[in-house]
Amino acid sequence: MTSAESSVLVFGGTSDARFICQILDDQRISYTLSVATAVGEALAGDIRGKIRVGRIDTDGIADWLVSHGVNWVIDASHPYAELLSQNITRACETVGVTLSRYQRRSELNDLEHPLLHKVASLQEACAVASQFGPRVLLTTGSKELAAYQQGLPGKTLLARVLPTSEVIAECEALGLGVDNIIAMRGPFTAQFNAATYEFCSPDVVITKESGAEGGYLDKVNPALERGIPCVVVTRPQPQVFGPELLESREDVSRRVTRWLQERK
């Protein structure tokens, strides 16, 4: 393995990043996977690459690219990690490093329904959800719980979040108790989501456009079948376009092959 093959940096923390790392492993390419938290590190599993853990800003990314001789960055961070993607894009532009973006295929246009409300922001989601009953089930993660709490005053928030001590502490700090916290790791089947809705009896569900890998349709369809309105916050626009925007395993495999050919 040559030193030239050790100049790839992957940003991840989801199952998407894991399969990309496995493709790099199959091609015997050395790389580093950058994740924000220990949860992301655990999700990486038994990949062969190095793992760096911790949040990083634009300057930190640029410094890493230079100090480690990186010549290709793959942004496989969460579809809604907009700030991180912006930081990665700016750092790559500053240093002059090739950037590819993996973004799982959207399923947003695969379903239309009178109870399905597509919105572009958290604020719009709150405005729509406020029109329905008091019980709001959030399947949007823990980062924006405080903002939803502010945007939905007087509502009973039910939060489905990751089952880590840090996340549970965040929920408790916001005043959410055992009747409000559903702590488990997805993605979930349609049957599991249906059982959750039966148990929680939400008046409205707020979710994100997570794609097939995130179980988007498996979240939305069981709710709509039960007459429960769904508010879907659409994804931010990708920072990368054209041939460097990858939307499938096949896209990634082809791009890896091209990168290897460029290195010869």
Backbone as CSV, one residue per row, in Angstrom:
resi,resn,N_x,N_y,N_z,CA_x,CA_y,CA_z,C_x,C_y,C_z
1,MET,0.857,-1.196,0.000,0.000,0.000,0.000,0.887,1.238,0.000
2,THR,0.721,2.122,-0.974,1.581,3.284,-1.095,1.052,4.440,-0.283
3,SER,1.931,5.406,-0.011,1.498,6.574,0.766,0.445,7.361,0.007
4,ALA,0.489,7.278,-1.360,-0.494,7.995,-2.162,-1.900,7.472,-1.927
5,GLU,-1.994,6.251,-1.426,-3.302,5.655,-1.212,-3.855,5.963,0.180
6,SER,-3.157,6.793,0.936,-3.603,7.085,2.298,-4.139,8.506,2.409
7,SER,-4.562,9.091,1.279,-4.915,10.510,1.273,-6.403,10.744,1.049
8,VAL,-7.239,9.873,1.634,-8.689,10.019,1.529,-9.277,10.284,2.916
9,LEU,-10.166,11.260,2.995,-10.854,11.568,4.252,-12.347,11.448,4.008
10,VAL,-13.015,10.621,4.817,-14.457,10.416,4.717,-15.121,11.033,5.939
11,PHE,-16.130,11.863,5.718,-16.929,12.387,6.831,-18.203,11.567,6.919
12,GLY,-18.497,11.063,8.124,-19.656,10.197,8.239,-20.301,10.218,9.599
13,GLY,-20.738,9.038,10.021,-21.495,8.918,11.255,-22.811,8.202,11.024
14,THR,-23.042,7.778,9.762,-24.267,7.056,9.432,-23.896,5.746,8.742
15,SER,-24.911,4.937,8.451,-24.681,3.684,7.735,-24.144,3.946,6.332
16,ASP,-24.460,5.112,5.770,-23.937,5.466,4.445,-22.417,5.481,4.456
17,ALA,-21.850,6.112,5.467,-20.391,6.199,5.550,-19.773,4.818,5.722
18,ARG,-20.445,3.961,6.447,-19.910,2.611,6.662,-19.767,1.848,5.353
19,PHE,-20.770,1.884,4.481,-20.641,1.117,3.239,-19.608,1.746,2.312
20,ILE,-19.436,3.059,2.392,-18.383,3.707,1.606,-17.008,3.243,2.081
21,CYS,-16.844,3.170,3.393,-15.576,2.679,3.947,-15.329,1.229,3.531
22,GLN,-16.374,0.441,3.472,-16.218,-0.956,3.063,-15.776,-1.054,1.607
23,ILE,-16.269,-0.150,0.749,-15.820,-0.115,-0.640,-14.339,0.258,-0.706
24,LEU,-13.925,1.226,0.098,-12.512,1.605,0.149,-11.662,0.446,0.666
25,ASP,-12.186,-0.268,1.671,-11.476,-1.443,2.197,-11.292,-2.492,1.103
26,ASP,-12.342,-2.734,0.321,-12.279,-3.742,-0.730,-11.200,-3.408,-1.758
27,GLN,-10.974,-2.116,-1.964,-9.966,-1.675,-2.932,-8.593,-1.450,-2.274
28,ARG,-8.494,-1.806,-0.997,-7.248,-1.658,-0.238,-6.737,-0.218,-0.245
29,ILE,-7.672,0.698,-0.149,-7.328,2.114,-0.049,-7.326,2.506,1.421
30,SER,-6.273,3.128,1.859,-6.192,3.592,3.242,-6.896,4.948,3.361
31,TYR,-7.585,5.162,4.467,-8.378,6.378,4.616,-8.599,6.649,6.108
32,THR,-9.126,7.836,6.380,-9.565,8.188,7.727,-11.048,8.521,7.675
33,LEU,-11.794,7.995,8.616,-13.210,8.337,8.768,-13.332,9.330,9.909
34,SER,-13.930,10.481,9.637,-14.129,11.516,10.648,-15.582,11.497,11.106
35,VAL,-15.799,11.297,12.409,-17.148,11.291,12.980,-17.193,12.278,14.139
36,ALA,-18.388,12.757,14.443,-18.527,13.785,15.473,-18.541,13.202,16.881
37,THR,-19.103,11.987,17.033,-19.344,11.463,18.373,-18.950,9.991,18.483
38,ALA,-18.965,9.502,19.700,-18.683,8.088,19.950,-19.745,7.194,19.320
39,VAL,-20.980,7.707,19.188,-22.032,6.936,18.525,-21.647,6.685,17.066
40,GLY,-21.139,7.710,16.398,-20.680,7.557,15.023,-19.534,6.573,14.916
41,GLU,-18.660,6.600,15.902,-17.547,5.651,15.910,-18.068,4.221,16.048
42,ALA,-19.053,4.020,16.907,-19.611,2.684,17.099,-20.315,2.200,15.832
43,LEU,-21.003,3.107,15.129,-21.703,2.744,13.905,-20.744,2.309,12.798
44,ALA,-19.488,2.777,12.890,-18.504,2.429,11.861,-18.175,0.943,11.883
45,GLY,-18.315,0.308,13.032,-18.066,-1.126,13.122,-16.609,-1.476,12.915
46,ASP,-16.368,-2.544,12.165,-15.019,-3.080,12.040,-14.326,-2.649,10.745
47,ILE,-14.471,-1.395,10.375,-13.777,-0.903,9.179,-12.269,-0.911,9.423
48,ARG,-11.500,-0.914,8.335,-10.039,-0.987,8.456,-9.379,0.381,8.567
49,GLY,-10.101,1.433,8.169,-9.512,2.768,8.195,-9.359,3.308,9.600
50,LYS,-8.600,4.392,9.702,-8.473,5.096,10.973,-9.758,5.888,11.235
51,ILE,-10.026,6.176,12.495,-11.206,6.955,12.860,-10.777,8.122,13.742
52,ARG,-11.207,9.320,13.373,-11.014,10.471,14.255,-12.392,10.873,14.777
53,VAL,-12.454,11.183,16.065,-13.722,11.496,16.709,-13.689,12.930,17.224
54,GLY,-14.728,13.688,16.929,-14.820,15.052,17.439,-15.339,16.007,16.381
55,ARG,-16.071,17.010,16.813,-16.574,18.011,15.877,-15.411,18.869,15.383
56,ILE,-15.535,19.403,14.179,-14.426,20.127,13.565,-14.987,21.242,12.693
57,ASP,-14.354,22.407,12.725,-14.841,23.547,11.949,-14.049,23.680,10.651
58,THR,-14.341,24.729,9.889,-13.721,24.895,8.576,-12.203,24.947,8.674
59,ASP,-11.679,25.757,9.599,-10.225,25.878,9.725,-9.595,24.558,10.146
60,GLY,-10.268,23.850,11.045,-9.747,22.560,11.487,-9.701,21.552,10.353
61,ILE,-10.742,21.559,9.506,-10.763,20.651,8.357,-9.634,20.999,7.396
62,ALA,-9.490,22.301,7.106,-8.429,22.727,6.178,-7.049,22.324,6.699
63,ASP,-6.821,22.517,7.977,-5.529,22.139,8.571,-5.308,20.634,8.451
64,TRP,-6.357,19.861,8.688,-6.238,18.391,8.596,-5.880,17.974,7.163
65,LEU,-6.549,18.591,6.198,-6.299,18.245,4.795,-4.845,18.487,4.421
66,VAL,-4.312,19.611,4.883,-2.929,19.949,4.553,-1.945,19.044,5.298
67,SER,-2.147,18.893,6.599,-1.179,18.152,7.415,-1.161,16.664,7.099
68,HIS,-2.264,16.136,6.555,-2.328,14.711,6.243,-2.237,14.422,4.742
69,GLY,-1.970,15.443,3.953,-1.802,15.236,2.518,-3.028,14.678,1.829
70,VAL,-4.201,15.097,2.280,-5.449,14.581,1.714,-5.677,15.172,0.321
71,ASN,-6.024,14.326,-0.650,-6.369,14.850,-1.979,-7.768,14.463,-2.432
72,TRP,-8.518,13.761,-1.576,-9.924,13.470,-1.907,-10.724,13.393,-0.615
73,VAL,-11.819,14.152,-0.569,-12.740,14.133,0.574,-14.087,13.612,0.096
74,ILE,-14.652,12.694,0.872,-16.006,12.207,0.608,-16.883,12.638,1.774
75,ASP,-17.834,13.487,1.495,-18.771,13.947,2.523,-19.969,13.006,2.533
76,ALA,-19.989,12.103,3.505,-21.116,11.181,3.674,-21.814,11.453,4.994
77,SER,-21.769,12.715,5.412,-22.436,13.094,6.654,-23.943,13.056,6.465
78,HIS,-24.664,13.204,7.560,-26.128,13.110,7.540,-26.709,14.125,6.550
79,PRO,-27.795,13.754,5.839,-28.389,14.689,4.870,-28.760,16.050,5.457
80,TYR,-28.983,16.102,6.783,-29.381,17.368,7.404,-28.242,18.060,8.155
81,ALA,-27.019,17.545,8.029,-25.866,18.169,8.687,-25.356,19.310,7.804
82,GLU,-26.208,20.316,7.624,-25.939,21.380,6.649,-24.688,22.182,6.998
83,LEU,-24.527,22.534,8.277,-23.369,23.331,8.676,-22.067,22.579,8.417
84,LEU,-22.036,21.289,8.760,-20.828,20.499,8.522,-20.515,20.447,7.037
85,SER,-21.518,20.197,6.205,-21.281,20.139,4.759,-20.765,21.471,4.231
86,GLN,-21.289,22.570,4.759,-20.781,23.887,4.351,-19.322,24.063,4.755
87,ASN,-18.983,23.623,5.973,-17.601,23.730,6.444,-16.659,22.886,5.587
88,ILE,-17.095,21.671,5.246,-16.280,20.784,4.419,-16.051,21.408,3.050
89,THR,-17.126,21.955,2.465,-17.023,22.563,1.132,-16.050,23.730,1.139
90,ARG,-16.168,24.606,2.133,-15.272,25.768,2.207,-13.823,25.344,2.392
91,ALA,-13.596,24.347,3.248,-12.226,23.888,3.504,-11.614,23.289,2.247
92,CYS,-12.383,22.489,1.521,-11.864,21.872,0.295,-11.571,22.924,-0.764
93,GLU,-12.445,23.929,-0.858,-12.203,25.010,-1.812,-10.954,25.792,-1.448
94,THR,-10.761,26.030,-0.157,-9.600,26.795,0.306,-8.294,26.071,0.000
95,VAL,-8.277,24.781,0.255,-7.047,23.994,0.105,-6.874,23.469,-1.317
96,GLY,-7.973,23.390,-2.078,-7.899,22.870,-3.435,-7.949,21.362,-3.496
97,VAL,-8.840,20.770,-2.682,-8.972,19.318,-2.617,-10.298,18.910,-3.266
98,THR,-10.283,17.805,-4.012,-11.486,17.283,-4.648,-12.490,16.844,-3.591
99,LEU,-13.749,17.251,-3.767,-14.805,16.899,-2.826,-15.928,16.178,-3.552
100,SER,-16.283,14.987,-3.043,-17.476,14.274,-3.489,-18.489,14.264,-2.350
101,ARG,-19.761,14.298,-2.701,-20.822,14.267,-1.704,-21.697,13.051,-1.952
102,TYR,-21.816,12.179,-0.934,-22.774,11.089,-1.032,-24.061,11.524,-0.351
103,GLN,-25.164,11.463,-1.087,-26.464,11.786,-0.500,-27.478,10.756,-0.973
104,ARG,-27.974,9.981,-0.050,-28.938,8.926,-0.383,-30.103,9.471,-1.193
105,ARG,-30.608,8.636,-2.086,-31.680,9.056,-2.985,-32.915,9.509,-2.205
106,SER,-33.499,10.573,-2.675,-34.701,11.098,-2.040,-35.918,10.258,-2.386
107,GLU,-36.814,10.096,-1.417,-38.112,9.460,-1.659,-39.251,10.466,-1.490
108,LEU,-38.909,11.739,-1.430,-39.902,12.766,-1.127,-41.038,12.771,-2.140
109,ASN,-40.697,12.595,-3.411,-41.716,12.671,-4.456,-42.380,11.326,-4.746
110,ASP,-42.022,10.317,-3.959,-42.622,8.997,-4.157,-44.015,8.897,-3.539
111,LEU,-44.404,9.895,-2.758,-45.674,9.816,-2.045,-46.313,11.190,-1.926
112,GLU,-47.574,11.253,-2.289,-48.390,12.452,-2.078,-49.642,12.022,-1.313
113,HIS,-50.092,12.868,-0.374,-51.254,12.530,0.441,-51.794,13.816,1.067
114,PRO,-53.108,13.930,1.205,-53.671,15.155,1.808,-53.154,15.432,3.218
115,LEU,-52.773,14.394,3.964,-52.277,14.590,5.332,-50.752,14.722,5.399
116,LEU,-50.086,14.690,4.236,-48.622,14.796,4.189,-48.248,16.228,3.831
117,HIS,-47.584,16.896,4.762,-47.235,18.310,4.601,-45.718,18.439,4.473
118,LYS,-45.252,18.923,3.322,-43.821,19.062,3.064,-43.416,20.511,3.301
119,VAL,-42.463,20.708,4.196,-42.039,22.063,4.560,-40.521,22.161,4.454
120,ALA,-40.014,23.385,4.397,-38.585,23.603,4.156,-37.797,23.933,5.412
121,SER,-38.471,24.110,6.542,-37.736,24.524,7.740,-38.444,24.065,9.011
122,LEU,-37.717,24.110,10.100,-38.276,23.790,11.414,-39.407,24.753,11.755
123,GLN,-39.215,26.017,11.429,-40.235,27.018,11.743,-41.553,26.716,11.015
124,GLU,-41.435,26.326,9.737,-42.640,25.968,8.980,-43.280,24.709,9.551
125,ALA,-42.438,23.762,9.990,-42.957,22.525,10.581,-43.788,22.842,11.822
126,CYS,-43.293,23.747,12.642,-44.023,24.122,13.853,-45.334,24.828,13.511
127,ALA,-45.295,25.681,12.497,-46.511,26.411,12.104,-47.602,25.442,11.648
128,VAL,-47.213,24.396,10.897,-48.199,23.423,10.431,-48.667,22.544,11.590
129,ALA,-47.722,22.036,12.374,-48.064,21.112,13.466,-48.935,21.777,14.523
130,SER,-48.776,23.088,14.689,-49.551,23.794,15.715,-51.046,23.787,15.409
131,GLN,-51.406,23.473,14.156,-52.815,23.465,13.763,-53.542,22.195,14.224
132,PHE,-52.763,21.202,14.680,-53.355,19.921,15.058,-53.409,19.785,16.580
133,GLY,-53.721,18.594,17.048,-53.909,18.370,18.474,-52.643,18.533,19.294
134,PRO,-52.726,18.281,20.612,-51.625,18.617,21.517,-50.425,17.668,21.483
135,ARG,-50.618,16.426,21.024,-49.528,15.452,21.118,-48.730,15.411,19.808
136,VAL,-47.468,15.848,19.901,-46.593,15.948,18.730,-45.458,14.947,18.876
137,LEU,-45.382,13.991,17.958,-44.290,13.021,17.961,-43.186,13.517,17.042
138,LEU,-42.007,13.719,17.609,-40.843,14.182,16.854,-39.926,12.993,16.569
139,THR,-39.677,12.732,15.286,-38.695,11.711,14.928,-37.554,12.387,14.173
140,THR,-37.152,13.542,14.690,-36.174,14.396,14.011,-34.827,14.423,14.729
141,GLY,-34.642,13.587,15.751,-33.385,13.605,16.491,-33.436,14.549,17.671
142,SER,-32.308,14.655,18.355,-32.275,15.422,19.609,-31.728,16.835,19.458
143,LYS,-31.023,17.126,18.372,-30.317,18.411,18.262,-31.256,19.607,18.312
144,GLU,-32.452,19.453,17.739,-33.347,20.601,17.593,-34.523,20.574,18.557
145,LEU,-34.422,19.750,19.591,-35.543,19.637,20.528,-35.885,20.970,21.173
146,ALA,-34.878,21.724,21.565,-35.135,23.017,22.217,-35.872,23.957,21.269
147,ALA,-35.482,23.946,19.992,-36.137,24.815,19.009,-37.585,24.385,18.792
148,TYR,-37.839,23.090,18.762,-39.227,22.625,18.620,-40.043,22.985,19.860
149,GLN,-39.406,22.911,21.014,-40.102,23.270,22.250,-40.527,24.743,22.210
150,GLN,-39.636,25.585,21.706,-39.949,27.013,21.595,-41.028,27.262,20.544
151,GLY,-40.946,26.488,19.450,-41.870,26.707,18.338,-43.244,26.097,18.549
152,LEU,-43.363,25.207,19.548,-44.641,24.532,19.798,-45.050,24.683,21.269
153,PRO,-45.199,25.914,21.718,-45.564,26.118,23.127,-46.932,25.526,23.428
154,GLY,-47.039,24.909,24.585,-48.314,24.336,24.993,-48.579,22.949,24.453
155,LYS,-47.709,22.455,23.584,-47.879,21.111,23.029,-47.145,20.089,23.898
156,THR,-47.602,18.856,23.869,-46.909,17.749,24.529,-45.987,17.100,23.507
157,LEU,-44.679,17.241,23.734,-43.710,16.712,22.779,-43.302,15.298,23.174
158,LEU,-43.364,14.391,22.210,-42.883,13.027,22.369,-41.680,12.893,21.449
159,ALA,-40.517,12.612,22.014,-39.281,12.642,21.237,-38.697,11.244,21.086
160,ARG,-38.567,10.797,19.833,-37.866,9.535,19.584,-36.418,9.875,19.273
161,VAL,-35.519,9.439,20.145,-34.116,9.840,20.083,-33.211,8.623,20.280
162,LEU,-31.922,8.820,20.056,-30.952,7.749,20.269,-30.840,7.413,21.755
163,PRO,-30.641,6.147,22.094,-30.580,5.745,23.507,-29.182,5.871,24.090
164,THR,-28.659,7.098,24.145,-27.366,7.336,24.786,-27.573,8.232,26.007
165,SER,-26.678,8.122,26.950,-26.813,8.909,28.184,-26.773,10.405,27.892
166,GLU,-25.950,10.800,26.921,-25.840,12.218,26.575,-27.164,12.754,26.036
167,VAL,-27.783,11.996,25.143,-29.043,12.434,24.540,-30.165,12.450,25.573
168,ILE,-30.225,11.412,26.402,-31.257,11.378,27.451,-31.088,12.571,28.390
169,ALA,-29.846,12.914,28.712,-29.591,14.078,29.581,-30.076,15.367,28.918
170,GLU,-29.881,15.480,27.604,-30.365,16.661,26.881,-31.890,16.757,26.990
171,CYS,-32.550,15.620,26.812,-34.018,15.601,26.903,-34.490,16.004,28.298
172,GLU,-33.836,15.431,29.303,-34.234,15.722,30.688,-33.988,17.180,31.034
173,ALA,-32.904,17.756,30.490,-32.605,19.165,30.757,-33.685,20.081,30.186
174,LEU,-34.395,19.599,29.169,-35.481,20.378,28.572,-36.825,20.109,29.252
175,GLY,-36.800,19.266,30.281,-38.016,18.983,31.026,-38.810,17.796,30.500
176,LEU,-38.246,17.046,29.561,-38.930,15.860,29.053,-38.705,14.707,30.023
177,GLY,-39.774,14.001,30.353,-39.678,12.903,31.309,-39.915,11.558,30.655
178,VAL,-40.131,10.549,31.478,-40.264,9.188,30.967,-41.470,9.013,30.039
179,ASP,-42.472,9.871,30.186,-43.647,9.788,29.312,-43.429,10.478,27.965
180,ASN,-42.303,11.194,27.838,-42.042,11.961,26.623,-40.904,11.399,25.775
181,ILE,-40.064,10.552,26.360,-38.847,10.099,25.679,-39.008,8.668,25.187
182,ILE,-38.779,8.472,23.905,-38.746,7.137,23.300,-37.315,6.952,22.796
183,ALA,-36.521,6.213,23.538,-35.088,6.115,23.241,-34.768,4.786,22.578
184,MET,-34.458,4.828,21.305,-34.085,3.627,20.561,-33.444,4.041,19.239
185,ARG,-32.713,3.110,18.662,-32.000,3.391,17.430,-32.712,2.762,16.231
186,GLY,-32.951,3.557,15.196,-33.548,3.061,13.969,-32.493,2.592,12.991
187,PRO,-32.882,2.385,11.739,-34.234,2.601,11.212,-35.209,1.518,11.642
188,PHE,-36.510,1.851,11.569,-37.554,0.963,12.049,-38.432,0.484,10.894
189,THR,-39.003,-0.687,11.048,-39.917,-1.205,10.038,-41.253,-0.466,10.112
190,ALA,-42.049,-0.631,9.059,-43.384,-0.042,9.061,-44.220,-0.605,10.205
191,GLN,-44.064,-1.902,10.476,-44.824,-2.532,11.559,-44.432,-1.958,12.920
192,PHE,-43.134,-1.726,13.092,-42.668,-1.170,14.361,-43.189,0.252,14.540
193,ASN,-43.124,1.031,13.472,-43.649,2.399,13.557,-45.148,2.403,13.824
194,ALA,-45.866,1.488,13.194,-47.309,1.401,13.432,-47.594,1.138,14.906
195,ALA,-46.821,0.216,15.506,-46.999,-0.090,16.926,-46.673,1.119,17.786
196,THR,-45.658,1.888,17.381,-45.299,3.106,18.121,-46.443,4.105,18.088
197,TYR,-47.050,4.283,16.916,-48.157,5.229,16.802,-49.367,4.770,17.624
198,GLU,-49.612,3.474,17.639,-50.709,2.950,18.443,-50.462,3.216,19.922
199,PHE,-49.203,3.074,20.325,-48.847,3.254,21.738,-48.868,4.729,22.138
200,CYS,-48.336,5.585,21.280,-48.173,7.005,21.643,-49.417,7.849,21.375
201,SER,-50.225,7.430,20.413,-51.414,8.194,19.998,-51.086,9.651,19.685
202,PRO,-50.143,9.905,18.781,-49.823,11.297,18.454,-50.927,11.924,17.608
203,ASP,-51.073,13.238,17.734,-52.007,13.971,16.893,-51.350,14.402,15.587
204,VAL,-50.016,14.452,15.586,-49.249,14.809,14.400,-47.825,14.274,14.586
205,VAL,-47.207,13.888,13.471,-45.825,13.417,13.485,-44.978,14.394,12.685
206,ILE,-43.841,14.785,13.239,-42.878,15.597,12.495,-41.650,14.728,12.245
207,THR,-41.252,14.639,10.980,-40.119,13.792,10.628,-39.253,14.485,9.588
208,LYS,-38.246,13.762,9.115,-37.356,14.282,8.084,-37.341,13.326,6.903
209,GLU,-36.897,13.833,5.787,-36.832,13.064,4.547,-35.548,12.227,4.562
210,SER,-35.601,11.103,5.222,-34.387,10.331,5.495,-34.031,9.325,4.421
211,GLY,-34.848,9.185,3.380,-34.550,8.234,2.328,-34.849,6.806,2.752
212,ALA,-34.634,5.876,1.818,-34.925,4.473,2.117,-34.076,3.966,3.272
213,GLU,-32.797,4.390,3.314,-31.903,3.923,4.381,-32.391,4.369,5.754
214,GLY,-33.044,5.509,5.807,-33.567,6.005,7.071,-35.006,5.613,7.325
215,GLY,-35.584,4.808,6.419,-36.946,4.324,6.614,-38.008,5.387,6.455
216,TYR,-37.821,6.313,5.494,-38.767,7.421,5.345,-40.199,6.943,5.102
217,LEU,-40.408,6.132,4.083,-41.766,5.684,3.765,-42.329,4.789,4.858
218,ASP,-41.448,4.042,5.539,-41.900,3.188,6.642,-42.342,4.016,7.846
219,LYS,-41.878,5.246,7.930,-42.349,6.143,8.990,-43.668,6.810,8.607
220,VAL,-43.725,7.252,7.373,-44.850,8.090,6.951,-46.109,7.271,6.668
221,ASN,-45.973,6.197,5.907,-47.163,5.439,5.489,-48.026,4.940,6.655
222,PRO,-47.438,4.330,7.709,-48.288,3.847,8.803,-49.040,4.973,9.512
223,ALA,-48.439,6.152,9.564,-49.135,7.287,10.179,-50.315,7.717,9.318
224,LEU,-50.076,7.864,8.028,-51.150,8.299,7.131,-52.288,7.290,7.110
225,GLU,-51.944,6.006,7.181,-52.977,4.961,7.204,-53.880,5.079,8.427
226,ARG,-53.342,5.676,9.494,-54.108,5.843,10.730,-54.728,7.236,10.832
227,GLY,-54.646,7.992,9.767,-55.222,9.327,9.771,-54.418,10.328,10.572
228,ILE,-53.134,10.035,10.808,-52.278,10.949,11.567,-51.527,11.847,10.579
229,PRO,-51.682,13.161,10.670,-50.945,14.052,9.772,-49.438,13.912,9.964
230,CYS,-48.691,14.034,8.869,-47.226,13.987,8.910,-46.663,15.277,8.325
231,VAL,-45.743,15.876,9.062,-45.033,17.056,8.581,-43.600,16.630,8.287
232,VAL,-43.174,16.804,7.046,-41.842,16.368,6.636,-40.977,17.589,6.324
233,VAL,-39.876,17.709,7.046,-38.916,18.782,6.779,-37.991,18.303,5.669
234,THR,-38.011,18.991,4.538,-37.218,18.564,3.394,-35.732,18.846,3.612
235,ARG,-34.908,18.186,2.830,-33.452,18.305,2.997,-32.925,19.645,2.525
236,PRO,-31.811,20.084,3.116,-31.101,21.228,2.548,-30.563,20.854,1.161
237,GLN,-30.351,21.849,0.321,-29.759,21.597,-0.987,-28.311,21.133,-0.820
238,PRO,-27.870,20.150,-1.610,-26.475,19.699,-1.493,-25.500,20.797,-1.903
239,GLN,-24.314,20.745,-1.325,-23.266,21.723,-1.638,-22.485,21.321,-2.895
240,VAL,-22.685,20.089,-3.339,-21.924,19.542,-4.461,-22.898,19.089,-5.533
241,PHE,-22.541,19.320,-6.803,-23.421,18.946,-7.914,-22.617,18.198,-8.972
242,GLY,-23.321,17.762,-10.027,-22.643,17.131,-11.147,-22.076,15.765,-10.809
243,PRO,-20.973,15.387,-11.438,-20.432,14.031,-11.270,-19.929,13.732,-9.865
244,GLU,-19.704,14.753,-9.044,-19.228,14.515,-7.678,-20.373,14.319,-6.683
245,LEU,-21.619,14.424,-7.151,-22.766,14.122,-6.292,-23.130,12.661,-6.512
246,LEU,-22.929,11.840,-5.484,-23.100,10.386,-5.571,-24.373,9.998,-4.835
247,GLU,-25.211,9.142,-5.453,-26.509,8.826,-4.869,-26.767,7.330,-4.733
248,SER,-25.748,6.504,-4.987,-25.936,5.061,-4.870,-24.585,4.394,-4.629
249,ARG,-24.644,3.121,-4.222,-23.414,2.348,-4.065,-22.655,2.265,-5.388
250,GLU,-23.435,2.135,-6.471,-22.801,2.038,-7.786,-22.061,3.324,-8.123
251,ASP,-22.665,4.466,-7.788,-21.989,5.757,-8.004,-20.677,5.808,-7.236
252,VAL,-20.710,5.353,-5.986,-19.505,5.387,-5.157,-18.434,4.463,-5.734
253,SER,-18.825,3.269,-6.116,-17.863,2.309,-6.670,-17.208,2.866,-7.931
254,ARG,-18.015,3.468,-8.804,-17.458,4.043,-10.030,-16.512,5.194,-9.724
255,ARG,-16.873,6.006,-8.723,-16.005,7.152,-8.383,-14.700,6.670,-7.767
256,VAL,-14.746,5.624,-6.957,-13.518,5.062,-6.373,-12.617,4.529,-7.482
257,THR,-13.189,3.837,-8.456,-12.405,3.319,-9.586,-11.752,4.460,-10.343
258,ARG,-12.506,5.525,-10.563,-11.951,6.686,-11.273,-10.832,7.338,-10.489
259,TRP,-10.997,7.417,-9.156,-9.947,8.011,-8.319,-8.662,7.189,-8.402
260,LEU,-8.804,5.882,-8.372,-7.622,5.018,-8.488,-6.937,5.213,-9.828
261,GLN,-7.728,5.360,-10.892,-7.142,5.571,-12.205,-6.414,6.928,-12.294
262,GLU,-7.003,7.922,-11.616,-6.379,9.255,-11.604,-5.061,9.247,-10.857
263,ARG,-4.900,8.304,-9.922,-3.687,8.249,-9.089,-2.509,7.583,-9.807
264,LYS,-2.827,6.888,-10.900,-1.758,6.152,-11.612,-0.831,7.102,-12.345
